[in-house]
Amino acid sequence: MGRRSLRRFIVALLALVILVVACAPARPAPAVQSKGSNELDAIVAGARREGELSLAWTPGFLDAPGELDRHIDLFNKAYKLNLRVKFTPARTASENAARLLEEVRPGEASFTDVFLGTEAQITTLARGASLSSEMWTAWAPNIGNLKLLAPGGTAVQIQTRIPGITYNSQRLTGGDIPRSLNDLLGARFRGRVATTPDVSTLDRLASPDVWAPDRALSFIRRLAPQIGGVIQCGEEGRIMNGEFDALVYDCGSARAAQLKAEGALIGWSVPSDAAFLRYLYMGVPTRAAHPNAAKLWVNYMLGRQAQDLMFQHQFADHHLLPGSRSFGEVDRATKAGVKFYELTVESLQAEEARGFKSTAPEIQTLLLRGLPPVRR
């Protein structure tokens, strides 16, 4: 074969090889597991080794008949686990936070693997380094909205609550319905209004971003004669039976919706002069006995299945999550001109950074002083 023929042969062979490669079916690219899914897999494996999860919080959350059992079943299925989940009713969120802060002995596990509370308790626990700082968005598929996170990843918002005024809808109708805090100062409400033992939300009126201390304390002094006793969340029957006409601030619109769905003669309104959005947070204590299972539980609670089940029983979910059922309530109120103040860990920490000191102790003294001990 001459040199020219050899050259032609080589060129033809190369062309044939190129044609074969081009026509061959493409190989699928090797699966690349993201860093987030690797971390999630590691957390799931850690939870499987832990074998259980201990939960404890104030009664009134996830405690409708069969509700928690359904959550536990969905939680285990979500991660292909079979963890033993134990729930123990605990005291108020403030008392639970204080208990967590006291658990400082080396090697002592916290009384719960997941802490449930509002911005007030989360801020206190974060200050005491009692909650783990977690990079949730790096691995948790249900936690992608940064607005849901407390600073430093110490907790995650899992539910929106709108505190307002719960009232007896038999005794209060038409123009007598309190639609603002100022309405409660009328003569007919003297001694007929209840509040909560920790004056929850009323203390936030003194925030520099809401009414500021002078205006808030002036209002509280006028409200004091109207307060006839205190009511815990879950004791709204005392409104229905006529012991009190109204509760301010209450445990949220969702609680009133629950009672109305059960046929209770109860009403609810958002105060037009001081409307708030409050959030329930979940965080993992630094001394949690089962931290991996706890992280998975928090991520599970932000999933659509858990949020829908929560709304089914509690008429509440997080209004910023896709598919939220409670978004409409917030949206309608906003379009009607209601200005909401958001109560978050960030807002509370910002106030502290500016040197603002809570007036809650003074407000408690003004409102609860002189009440019969048996009713307090």
N, C-alpha and C positions, 0 to 999 in steps of 0.2 A: 504494500500500500504506500503510495507516494505521500510526500509531506502535505501537499494540498488536499489529498483525499482524507488524510488523518485529521487535518484541521476541520474539514467539513463534518467528519464523523463525530468529533468531540462536541462541535457546536450543536449538532442534531441531538446528541445524547443529553446535553445540558437543557436544551429546550424541552425534551421529553420529561426530564426530572421535574422541571419547573411546572409543567402542565399537570403532572401527577399530584404534586404537592398542593397546587391550587385547587384541584378538583376533589381532594380528599375531604371527608367530613371534618368539621372543626371539633377539636377536643374541648370538652367543658373545662373552664378554668377551675383550678383547685379551690375548694371552699376555703375562705379566709374568715376565721372567727374574729369578730371585733374584740377589742379590749374590754368593752362593756359587758359583752356576753360571757367572756372568760371570767370576769369578776363575779357576775351573777351566778355562773355555774359553781364557782368556788364558795359563794355564800350559801347556795342551796346544799352543797355537799357538807358544809359546816353545820347547817341546821339539821341535816339528816343525822349527823353524829351526835348533836345535842339531844335529839329525840323528843323534846317537849318545849312548851312555851307557857309561861306564867303571866296572866293578865290580872290587873286589879285597878279599878277606878271607881268613881262615884256612881251609885245606881242612877239609872235614867238614860244610859247610853248603851245601845245594842242589847237591851235586856227585855225586849218584848218576848212573849212566849215563843220559843223555837228560833228566835232571830239569831242569837249567837251561835247556836248549833249549826244553822245554815251557813253562817259565815265561816265557821271552822271547816265544814265540809268543802266549801268552795276554795278556801285557802289551801288546804292540803292538795286538792285536785290541780290547782293552778301551778304548783311546783312539783307534782308527782311525789308528794310526801305522805307520811302517816304519823304526824306528830301528835302527841297527847297535849291538848290545850286545856289548861285549867284556869277558870275565872273565879276570883274572890272579890265580893263587894267591898269597897273601901270607903273612906270618909270623904269629906269635901275635898275639892281639888287643892285648896290652900293648905289643908291639913296633910294631904298626901305629899305635897311639895316639901313641907316642913319635915315630914318623916324621911323623905329621900335625902335631904340635906344632913340629917342626923346620922345616916348610915355611913359612918366613916371608918369603922374598924377594919383593919386589913383582912382581906379574905372574906369579908361578909358580903353576901349577895344582896342586891336590892329586893324589896318586897314585890316588885313587879318588873317584868322585862320591857314593858311599854308604858310610858307615862302619858296620861291624857289630861290636858288642861288648856287654859286660855293664855293670852299673851302675858298676863301678869305672872302666872306661875312659871312659864317658860323663861321669862326674863330673870326671875329670881334664881332658878336652877342653873341657867347659863352663867350667871354671875358667880355661882358657887362651884362651877366646873362639874356639875353633877349629871350633865347630859353629854353623850358622845357627839363629836363633830364628824359629820358624814358627808362624803361627796356623792350625794344622791343622784345627781344628774349624770354621773359617770357610768352608772350601771343599772339604775332603777328605771325600767321601761315606762312606768306609769307616772314618773315624776320628771316632767320635762319643762314645766312652767316655773321659772325662777321666782315668780311672785308668791309661790306657795311655800318657799323656804324661809325659815328664820335665819338671821345672820349666822354665818359659820356652819350652817347645816345642822344646827343642834335640834331642830324640830321641823315638822312639815304640817301645813294646814290640811285638814282632812274634811272639814265641814264648815259651812257658812251658817251663822246664826244672826237673826235680827231681833235684838232685845227691844221690847216695847211695853205697852200697857195691856194687861189682861183684865177684863172687867166682866161683871155679872150682867149678861144681856137681858135678864128679866127686869132688873132694877134700873138699868141705864139704857135708855132708848132715845132716838132722835137727838135733840140738842143737848141732852145730858151726857152723851157719850164723850169721854175725854179724848180729844184728838191732839192735844199738846200737853206738855208738862204744866204749863200755866193754868190749863183747865182744872187741874187737880187742886188748885188753891181756893176753889169756890167753897162757900159755907157748907153745902150739902156733903162735902167730903171730909169734914172735920172728924178725925178718929176712925174714918172708914177706909183708909188706904193702908195697904201692907207693903213692905219691902223685904228684901232678902237679908239674912244675917250679916253678910259682908258688904252690904250696900253696893253690890256689884253694878257697875255701869254708872250709877249716880256719881261715884267718885271721879269718873272721867270727865264730868262737866267742867271740872276745874282746870283741865288741860289748857295750856296757852293757845292751842289750836282749835279749841271748842269755845267755851265761855270765858275762860281764865278764872283764877281764884276768887276775885272780888265778886263778880256777878254770880258765880256758882254758889258761894257761901251765903250770899244774900238770899238766893232762891231757897237754899236748904233750910235756912232759918224760918222762912215762911211756910215751907213744906212740913216742918217738924210737927206742928199741932195736928196735921192731917194724918200722921202715921199712928195707927192703932196697934200694930204688931208686926211680926216677921213671919215669912213663909219660905220654906225650903222648896227647891225645885221638886215637883212631884206631889206637892200639897195643895194644888190648885182647887181641890175639892172644897177648901175653906172659902174660896171665892164663890163657887157654885151654890154652897149652902147658905150664903148670905152673911157669913161672919164678917167679911169685908166686901166692899164694892169693887175695889180695884187693886192690882199689884203692879208696882213700878220699881225699877225695871224688872221685867219678868225673865223667864228662861228662854225666850225666843218665840217668834211667830209659829215655828214648827210645832212646839208643844201645844199651843192653842189649837192648831189645825188638827192635831191628834185627838184632842178632847172633843172638838166639834164633830169629827168623823164618828166618834162613839156616841153622839147624841147629846153631848153636854150643852147646856144653855150658857154659853160663854162667848165673849167677843174679844176682839183684839184690834189694836190700832198702833200705828207707828207715830211717835210724837213728832209733829211737824217742826218743832223748834229745837229738837236735839235727837236726830236719828243716827243710829250707829250700825255698822257692820262689824260683827265679832266673829272670831274663828276658833274652832277647836283644833288644837295641835296635838300631834303625837311625836314623841322623842324616845330615844333609847338610853336609859340610864348607863352611866359609865361602869357601874357594878352589876349590870344585868347578867343573870346566870346563863341566859341563852341569847346572846347578842345577834347571832346570825338569823335565828328564827324571828327575832324581834324586827330586824331590818326588813325581812320578807313580809312580815305582817303589815308594816307601815306602807310598803309599796303596794301590797294587795288592796289596802283600803282606798287607794286612789284609782283603782281600776273601775271600769264601767259596771262590772257585775256587782262589786261591793257597793258602789255608789247607788245603783238602782235598788239594791236590797235595803240599803239604809233609808232611801226615800220611801220605799214601800211601807216601812214600819215607823219611820220618824218624821216623814214629810220634810226631810232636809237632806241636802247633799252639798257639794262645793260648787258654787255658782259659776266659777271660772273654768270648770272642766267641760270638754266637749260632751254634748248630750245631757247637760244638767237640766233637771226639772225645776230647780229653784231659781234659775237665771231669770225667768219671766217675772217673778215677784220683785226682784231687785230692779229689773229694767222698767217695769210699769211704774214703780214708785219714783224712780229717777226721772222718767218722762213726765210725771205728774208734778215735778218741781221739788221733790224731797232731796235735800242735800245730806248725803251719808258721810259720817266721819268713820274712817276705818281704824279699828283697834288692832294693831299688830305689834309684834315684838320690836320691829324697826322703829315704830313711832314712839314706843315707850322708851327705848334706849336713846333715841334722839332727845327726848325730854330730859332724861337723866344727864346726858352730855351737856345740856344747856343749864343744868343746875336746878331744874324744877323738882320740887319735893312733893310727893303725894299728899293730898289733903284727906285721904281716906280715913285715918284715925279721927280727925276732927269731925268729919261728916258722920261717922258712926256714932260718935258721942252726941252730936246734935240730934240725930234721928232716933236713936235707941234709948236715950236717957229717960228713965222714969217708966219704961214699959214693965208690965208685970213679969217677974222672973220666969213664971211658968210658961209664958208665951214667947219668951226669947230663946 
